[in-house]
Amino acid sequence: MKSSAVGYGAKSAVSFSACAYDAIHIVNGIAAVDYTRCIGCSACARACPRNIITMVPFKAEQVMVVACSSKDFGKEVKGVCKTGCIGCKSCERATNGLFAIAENLPVLDYDHYQPDFDFSEAIEKCPMASLVYVGKPTAKDLADTAHEELPDKVEVDFKKGTVKNMKTDKTSEFKALPEFLMELMEEGGLIAYTKKKLSK
């Protein structure tokens, strides 16, 4: 059984450069794993400075995961994220304990996880849509998106103020973000930034 990386909220270049298989990229501001390339070496998880990339065992082509790594309380999460887990425990109740809440975040018991388990009730009851399947797309997934045109892959450097289109190799410039905004991003958002400043 192969393990693979899952990261939500990870934006560190360290994690991406650690991958020798080019299996992790930023897509719409979130770390996305290319499961056709990931071999489960865990280099990205070890390199992630925020410890938000985890390894999950793939017992099938697709595996259920919690698409959130925030351990903040529900009100704080809702204030900064539209899909962050609020720790409501609906997934725990809907799966007879296959999920357990630990530090305000559901943890899936992969030792007892079975690929054919029906998560539909848990997915339906999750108010923040934080439960998702990851892995290789199914035939239905491919058919449902066949008409969509893939966007160009871009690399954004907020410090330099550049956007590079990897398909055309063209680079556009924009006004670089101020240093304090970069600090906010690097700390993982306003709440984490404020907590760090207040703890000094």
C-alpha positions, 0 to 999 in steps of 0.5 A: 500500500502506497502512502501519498502527501496531502497538504491544505494551506501549504504555500512554502516553496521549501515543500515544493523544492523538496519534491524530486518528482515534481509532484506538488504545486500551488493550484488556486492558492492551495498545495495540490499533489499530482498523484500520478507523480507522488511516490510517497517519499514524504520529503515534502512533509518533512520539509514543510515548515508549518507541518501541514502536509501529512502522509495518508495511506492509499488503499485505493485510487482515491482516498477520503481526507479532511481538506483542512489543517487548521486547529483553530476553533470554529469561529476563528476558522470561519473568519478567515476560510470558507471551507475550513473545518470548524470541529462540529463533529458531524463527520464523527457521528456520521461514520460511527467513530471512523473520524475522531476529533483531535485538536479541533480537527477530524482525524480519519482512522486509516487503519480501519478505513475501507475504500468501499466505505460510504462517506456520503452522509458525512460529506452531506452533513459537513457544513464547510465541505471539508471532506473530499476524495483525493487521488487519481480521477475516476472515469466519471470525473474525467468525463464530467470535466472533458469540456473544460480547458485547462488553465496555464500553469503559472508560478507567482513570486509575491516578493519579486512581483512576478507571474511566470506562465510556464506554458509560454515562458512569459513573465508579467510583473506586478507591484510586489506585496508590502513586507508586512503582507508577506509576513502575514502570508508566511505565518499562515494568516492574520490569526497566526501572525497576531498570536505570534506577535502577542506572544513576544 
